[in-house]
Amino acid sequence: MHDIHARLKTYEGLTAVGGVGKDLVNEPMIRHWCEAMGDANPAYAGADAVAPATMLQAWTMGGLSGHGGRSEAYVEMLGLLDDAGYTSVVATDCEQEYLRPLRPGDRITFDSVIESVSARKTTKLGTGYFVTTRTDVRAGGEPAGTHRFRILKYVPAGRRPGETATGAAATTAAEVVEGAAKAAPPSRPPRPRPVVNRDNAGFWEGVSRHRLLIQRCEKCGTLRFPWLPGCNSCGCLEWDTVEAAGGGTVYSYVVMHHPPFPAFDPPYAVGLIELAEGVRMISNVVGVPYDRVRIGMPVRLEFERVDEELDLPVFRAAEGSGG
């Protein structure tokens, strides 16, 4: 199969999507965000309130009705990858840069461009191309921040571009049927790898040793999760860790049905777990049918071996709590 990288590179710099934020920066959305995150920083309330910097993308979201659709160039580029057999997709990471605080009343506008398309890469998920879009966010016409979002369009490991999920070449129907009859059942792709960076490497190192570590500010003692470079309460950059005892309750949850992803078997429950230490984290709820998960359900930390290289913290429902 010919290399399509040169064609993909022609899309760099072209518009992906753009628009105007559907709402002004506003106090109710800030309050809901802070309550969900458990962030009680006084800077986010009152007459001189600012929005949490990490809400940057929230002000650009189009909701179910969207912003009028992706650009023709972006649709064409994804179609080129689909036609070449790179039909699977996974979001890999995002980066944000904050240029000025956002305050209630700010009108948000934004433009997204296709910033880069990588050369073909081979990952544990499969072989494909990383596509990065850059969204420049403005408030009242002034630059307010930048959001980069990266996806991998790929062929799952063990297949070649143009092959079906059974491993049969997508040629004639008879050949597909014959190949499917002869092929062994496909193995499930590995779980996506967590994005490990300088800010959270210590957390994942602890997980590898079956320890769930929570950051603790050395100045004010505030516990925080997920891991951050500084304290939300006092701004101190010095911290140590405490190990979670393992108890918790389901603070909230969702049941995932769609979109399907080869490494997972929906439906399954994803919980926002409130640990005994007071912080919250997102993880799977196991040991109980997905439709029996309930808010307030007691759970207990355990570590699940998902493949030969990866352990993940999950929470098992207490015995008898799923009745």
N, C-alpha and C positions, 0 to 999 in steps of 0.2 A: 504494500500500500504506500502511495506517495506521501511525502511529508507535507502537511498542510500548514506548518508553522509560518511560512512566509505569508500566506494568505491571512492567517490570524493576526499577524503583526500589523496589517494595513488598517485594522480597526482601532488601534491604539490612538487615543486622543479624541475619538468620536463620542458624541453624547450618548449616555445610557438612559437617563431619565432626568427630569427636572420639574420644579414646581414651586408652589407656595404652601407653607404649613397650613393645615386645615384649621388650626386654632392658634390664637396668640399664646405666648408663654403665659401660664396662668397658675394661680395658687392651688386650685383643686387638684390638678394633675401632679403638681409638685408634692402635695400632701399625700396623695395615693402612692406615689413612687416611694416616698420616704417611709411610709407605713409598711409597704411591702418589703423594703430593704432593711427595716429596723433601724433607720438612721434618724436620730433625734437631734442632729446638729442645729443649733438655734439660728444659724445663718440662712436656713431654708424657710423661715417663717418671719412674720412681722412686716413692718412698713418698709424695711430695707432688704427684703428677702431676695436671694438669688436662687436660681435653679441649680440642683446638683449638676456638676459638669458632665457626669456620665449619662444624663438625660439627652445629650446632644442629638442622638438619632431619633429619639421619641418624637421630637417636634417636627420631623420630616416625614413621619409615617403616614401613609394614605388610607389606612384602615381597609375594610372590605371593599370599598368602592375605588380605592387606588387614586392615582394622580393622572389618569388618562393613558396608562400603559407605557411599556418600554419603548425606546426609540427603534426605528427600523433597523439601524445599524446593529444594535445589541441583539435584536431578534435574529437577524441574519447570521451574526457570529455564533450564537448558540445553535442555530440550525445547521451551520457548517460542521460543528462538532458532533451534533446528533447524527447527521448523515454519514460522518466518518466512523460512526460506531461508538463514540464517547458519550453514551446516553445516561450514565449514572452521574449523580452530582452530590456533593457534600460541602457544606460551609466549613472552612478550615480555621479562620481567625479574622479578627478585625483590629484596627488600630485607630486611636482617636488623638487629635491634637486640639487643645483648647486655647483660643486666642483672646477671648473676652468673656466675662460673666454674662449669662442671660438672666433677664429680670422680667417679672410679670408685666405684660403689655407689649413686649417685643414681638414684632412681626417677622417670621422666619421665611426666608427664601433659600433655595438650594439648587445646585446643578451637579449631576453625576456624570462622570466621563469614564470610559474604559481606559484605565491608566496603563495596564500592562497585561500581556499574555506571555506566560513562560514558555521556554522550550519544553518538549515532551519530557515528563518526569515519571519515574517508577517509584511508587510508594507501596506500603504494606497493603493498602486498599486495592491498588491496581495502578495502571499506567494511564496518564492523561496530561491535561494542561491546567495550570493554575491561572485563573482570570481574576484580576484585581480591579475593582472600581473605586474611584475616589469621589467623594461627595464634599463639595465646598459649601459650607453653611454660612449664611449671612443673617444678621439681625439689624433691621432698619437700614439695609444696604451696606452695612459694615461687616467685614470678615469676622466670624465668631468661632469657627472651628472647622476641622477637617475630619472626615470619617472614611477610612479605607476598609473595604470588605472584600474578602478573598474566598473564592470557591474553587473546588477541583472538579472538572468535568473529566470522567475517567471510564475506562473499561475495567470491571472487577478483575482482581488477580485470578489467573487461571484461564482467562478467556482472551481471544484476539478480537480486534475491531471487526465488526461484521458477524460475530458469532452470537447465537441466541443464548439464553440462560442455561439451556441444557448442554451447551457445548457444540451443537450442530451448526454448520455453516448456513447462513441465511441465503440459500440459493433457491432451489425448487421445493415445493411443499413435500414431494415424495422423499427428497433427500433429508429434509428436516425430520420427518416422521421416522425414517430409517435410522438416522443418527440418534434421535431421542430414544429409540427402542434399544439401541446398543450401549448408550452412554450410562455410566454409573450415576446415581443420584448426586447432584452437585453438593459440595460441602458449603456450609455457611461462611460468608466472608468474615474476616476478623472485625471486632468492634473498632470504631474510630479511636485513634490515639488522642489522649488529652494534650492540649497545647501547653507545653512546659516552657516557662520563661524565667527571667531572673527574679521576678516578684513572687512566683509560686513554686519554685523548684524545691524548696524545703518542705512544702506540704506533700508533694508527690514522693519525695524521698521518705517521708514518714509513712505514707500509705504503703510503700514497698516493704516496710518493716511492720505492717499491720498496726500502725499508730495513727490516730486521727489528731492532728496538731492544730491548735487554734492560736492565732496571734494574740499577744497581750502587750499593750502599750507600757513601756517602762516608766513613763512619767505619770499617767493618770490611772493606769491599771485596767483601762477599758479593753474588753475582749472584742475581736473582730473576725468576721468571716463573710465572704472569701478574703484571702490574703491580699493586702494592699501595702504599698510602700510607706504610707504614713497614717497616723491616727485621725479618724474623722472627728473625734471629740476635742482634741487639743492641738493637733497638727504635728505632734512629736514624730520624728523619724526613727527613734530607737524602740526596739521591741524584742520580746522573747516569746516563748511558746508555752502553752499548757496542753496536756493531753486530755482529750475528751474522755469522760468516764464511760460513755457508750449508751446512756439512756436518752430517751427523747419521746416526742409525740408528733403526730402528723398535724402540722399547722394548716396546710392546704394541700391540694393535690389535683392532678389532671389525669385522665385516662387517654393514652395515645392510641388512636385508631389509624390516622392518616397524617402525613404521607407515609407509605410503606418504605422501609429501608432494609436492604438485604441482611444486615447484621442483626436485626431485631425481629421479634415475633409478636406483632400486635394482636390484640390489645394488651397493654400493660400499664401499670400505674407509676407515675412519677410524682414523688412527694416533695413538698417543702417541709423539711423536718426541723422542728425546734428542739435543739439539744438541751440537756439539763443545765448546761452552762449559760444558756440564754441566747446564743447565736443560732442562726438558721442556715441550713444548707439544702441543696437540691440533690436528690438521689432516688434510686428505685426502692419501692416498697415490695418486699418479697415475703413468701410464706403464707400468703392469703390471696384468694382470687381477686383479680383487679376490681370487680364490682362489689367487693366487701370492704374496701378501704374506706375509712371514715375519718373526718376531722376529729382530733382529740385522741385517736387510737394510739396506745403506747407501743413503742417500737424499741428495738435494741440493735446497736451497731454490730455488724459483722463484715468480714472482707470476703469478697467473692472472686474466685479465680476464673476469669473470663476466657483466657487463653494462656499459652505457655509463657507469655511475656508480661501480662497485665493483670493486676489485682485492682479491684475497685471497692470503695466503701458502699455498702448497701444497708438497708434497715429492715429487719425482720419483725413482723407483727408479733406481739406477745401471744402466747398460746391461749386460745379461747376467745381472742378479741375480734375474730372475723365472723362471728355467728350472725 
